[in-house]
Amino acid sequence: MKRLRLTVFLASVLVMSCALSAWGQVRPWPIDVDSSFRVGWLFGQQMVRYADPLGAAGDRVKSELSPKVPILSGAIELTPFYRISGRVAGSLSVLEPHIRFYAGKADPSFDRWDVRPNFKQWEAAGLVHLWKSRGYRFSVVAGYRQEYWTYTGDPVEDAGTESWLNDRWTSHIPFMALQTSLFFPWWKTRFEVLGSPFMTKKVLAQVRNGSDFIEYDGSAPSGGLLEFTVEGTAAVTSLARLGLYGKYTHQELHGNATREQGSSKLEKDLFVQESFGVIGVNFMFVF
């Protein structure tokens, strides 16, 4: 039910961004409206490693994934006051392809898997414009973001009808950012640097291999995120704007996890690393 509510929320943001893009910079209310609808391609690498806290040789499990998925994104920014704006945004993956990845070393239940990735993200933020004049704007941004990655699938080799894998990565990200923008009648551009030293990533990995079931449940609160976003649009007709956008995100986090197999429980050190890029097309229509 929680995943359904999140999907409905993200879809609503996308639909609203499309609708508001149709209004462009027209003001149906005494509030500035800036919105965009994006179609992009997300690609990169994820890695999670569970290790013995005492450093026992061979007692380490590592999963490496390289998802490549198309995503739809939408953002709505409202400016009720000259110096203050609010922003909501969301992204979700579509038409996700199946990928194969290798997980393991010492644990025989982690092997080669055929899985389907799924990505969702939402955020809400406030902007304070420290400088705003002649189309130029420099802003400080503060907000909160959640990200969800899920991987579900089956082993590449037939290990029995009861074999499956389910990985869930959930990120809670309070963030700060600096943004600079240029707004002109025929074009606009925006650049943002975002960081979070306070984020937490929760990892849940469940594997059933025949009658054997293993679960890793962990949290990584130490580390952080750094992200760069750039976008630009130009008027291609009097009614339409079209442009490009790009984003690069890097995360490194440390924490602890519990490995449970039957009645056995072991504490593990947890390390998570992510590096992702997004490139895509930005649409806006003005009526």
Disulfide bonds with the S-S distance in Angstrom:
none
